[in-house]
């Protein structure tokens, strides 16, 4: 049976309740006895583990996995030697 979280919009109390899929949602708050209950939507996280799943199914947040990092090589560029300025010697 799933667990549903409810919050009262009147008094702010929040609680969890085991209910069947076919049960009607609760409407009356157990604290203030007013009909102000709303279901709280909570995100769930599913991680598939085991031999039946590929390693690429659970990627790292950055999108790069540690085992597939490529080593980058820097190529050295050779520059031509700079031309030396001609000396300006005066002949006397």
C-alpha atoms as a printed R data frame, in Angstrom:
   type eleno elety resid chain resno       x      y       z
1  ATOM     1    CA   UNK     A     1   0.000  0.000   0.000
2  ATOM     2    CA   UNK     A     2   1.326  3.440  -0.856
3  ATOM     3    CA   UNK     A     3   2.006  6.144   1.683
4  ATOM     4    CA   UNK     A     4   0.387  9.506   0.974
5  ATOM     5    CA   UNK     A     5   1.428 12.786   2.556
6  ATOM     6    CA   UNK     A     6  -1.289 15.290   3.475
7  ATOM     7    CA   UNK     A     7  -1.043 18.918   4.601
8  ATOM     8    CA   UNK     A     8  -3.809 21.025   6.139
9  ATOM     9    CA   UNK     A     9  -4.165 24.439   4.513
10 ATOM    10    CA   UNK     A    10  -5.852 25.784   7.648
11 ATOM    11    CA   UNK     A    11  -3.533 24.814  10.526
12 ATOM    12    CA   UNK     A    12  -0.444 23.644   8.553
13 ATOM    13    CA   UNK     A    13  -0.184 20.168  10.095
14 ATOM    14    CA   UNK     A    14   1.448 17.597   7.806
15 ATOM    15    CA   UNK     A    15   1.214 13.811   8.159
16 ATOM    16    CA   UNK     A    16   1.522 10.540   6.246
17 ATOM    17    CA   UNK     A    17  -1.208  7.929   5.790
18 ATOM    18    CA   UNK     A    18  -1.112  4.363   4.402
19 ATOM    19    CA   UNK     A    19  -3.973  4.066   1.932
20 ATOM    20    CA   UNK     A    20  -5.021  1.746  -0.841
21 ATOM    21    CA   UNK     A    21  -5.208  2.981  -4.433
22 ATOM    22    CA   UNK     A    22  -8.978  2.611  -4.301
23 ATOM    23    CA   UNK     A    23  -9.446  4.615  -1.069
24 ATOM    24    CA   UNK     A    24 -10.854  8.118  -1.358
25 ATOM    25    CA   UNK     A    25  -8.418 10.918  -0.407
26 ATOM    26    CA   UNK     A    26  -8.750 12.344   3.095
27 ATOM    27    CA   UNK     A    27 -10.440 15.734   3.379
28 ATOM    28    CA   UNK     A    28 -10.869 16.407   7.111
29 ATOM    29    CA   UNK     A    29  -7.860 17.464   9.199
30 ATOM    30    CA   UNK     A    30  -7.366 15.345  12.351
31 ATOM    31    CA   UNK     A    31  -6.098 18.402  14.294
32 ATOM    32    CA   UNK     A    32  -8.476 21.270  13.489
33 ATOM    33    CA   UNK     A    33 -11.351 19.129  12.089
34 ATOM    34    CA   UNK     A    34 -11.781 21.393   9.028
35 ATOM    35    CA   UNK     A    35 -12.036 20.190   5.430
36 ATOM    36    CA   UNK     A    36  -8.772 21.728   4.274
37 ATOM    37    CA   UNK     A    37  -6.515 18.716   3.544
38 ATOM    38    CA   UNK     A    38  -4.515 18.525   0.317
39 ATOM    39    CA   UNK     A    39  -2.210 15.771  -0.922
40 ATOM    40    CA   UNK     A    40   1.449 16.750  -1.054
41 ATOM    41    CA   UNK     A    41   3.252 15.683  -4.218
42 ATOM    42    CA   UNK     A    42   6.716 14.398  -3.330
43 ATOM    43    CA   UNK     A    43   9.322 13.532  -5.984
44 ATOM    44    CA   UNK     A    44  10.747 10.045  -5.963
45 ATOM    45    CA   UNK     A    45  14.102  8.809  -7.180
46 ATOM    46    CA   UNK     A    46  14.520  5.422  -8.805
47 ATOM    47    CA   UNK     A    47  17.933  3.843  -9.303
48 ATOM    48    CA   UNK     A    48  18.141  0.644 -11.318
49 ATOM    49    CA   UNK     A    49  20.899 -1.658 -10.118
50 ATOM    50    CA   UNK     A    50  21.850 -5.165 -11.118
51 ATOM    51    CA   UNK     A    51  23.201 -7.155 -14.018
52 ATOM    52    CA   UNK     A    52  20.233 -6.415 -16.294
53 ATOM    53    CA   UNK     A    53  21.021 -2.716 -16.709
54 ATOM    54    CA   UNK     A    54  23.695 -0.947 -18.694
55 ATOM    55    CA   UNK     A    55  26.362  1.168 -17.025
56 ATOM    56    CA   UNK     A    56  25.276  4.121 -19.172
57 ATOM    57    CA   UNK     A    57  21.804  4.111 -17.596
58 ATOM    58    CA   UNK     A    58  23.107  5.964 -14.513
59 ATOM    59    CA   UNK     A    59  25.315  8.755 -15.795
60 ATOM    60    CA   UNK     A    60  27.096 11.247 -13.624
61 ATOM    61    CA   UNK     A    61  25.398 14.659 -13.216
62 ATOM    62    CA   UNK     A    62  27.914 16.346 -15.518
63 ATOM    63    CA   UNK     A    63  27.279 13.813 -18.277
64 ATOM    64    CA   UNK     A    64  30.835 12.471 -18.213
65 ATOM    65    CA   UNK     A    65  31.607  9.196 -16.564
66 ATOM    66    CA   UNK     A    66  34.961  8.731 -14.849
67 ATOM    67    CA   UNK     A    67  35.918  5.719 -16.960
68 ATOM    68    CA   UNK     A    68  35.340  7.410 -20.325
69 ATOM    69    CA   UNK     A    69  37.435 10.543 -19.815
70 ATOM    70    CA   UNK     A    70  39.775 11.057 -22.726
71 ATOM    71    CA   UNK     A    71  43.251 12.318 -22.071
72 ATOM    72    CA   UNK     A    72  43.912 15.459 -23.945
73 ATOM    73    CA   UNK     A    73  47.327 16.032 -25.447
74 ATOM    74    CA   UNK     A    74  48.589 19.470 -26.201
75 ATOM    75    CA   UNK     A    75  50.454 19.857 -29.434
76 ATOM    76    CA   UNK     A    76  53.453 22.086 -29.268
77 ATOM    77    CA   UNK     A    77  53.581 24.761 -31.874
78 ATOM    78    CA   UNK     A    78  56.931 25.904 -33.139
79 ATOM    79    CA   UNK     A    79  57.206 29.527 -34.000
80 ATOM    80    CA   UNK     A    80  59.670 30.938 -36.432
81 ATOM    81    CA   UNK     A    81  62.499 32.932 -34.884
82 ATOM    82    CA   UNK     A    82  61.849 36.631 -34.875
83 ATOM    83    CA   UNK     A    83  63.789 38.777 -37.319
84 ATOM    84    CA   UNK     A    84  66.483 40.805 -35.599
85 ATOM    85    CA   UNK     A    85  66.387 44.516 -36.281
86 ATOM    86    CA   UNK     A    86  69.268 45.749 -38.401
87 ATOM    87    CA   UNK     A    87  71.759 47.751 -36.412
88 ATOM    88    CA   UNK     A    88  72.102 51.315 -37.467
89 ATOM    89    CA   UNK     A    89  75.803 51.968 -37.177
90 ATOM    90    CA   UNK     A    90  77.124 55.160 -38.663
91 ATOM    91    CA   UNK     A    91  80.379 55.041 -40.526
92 ATOM    92    CA   UNK     A    92  82.607 58.028 -39.988
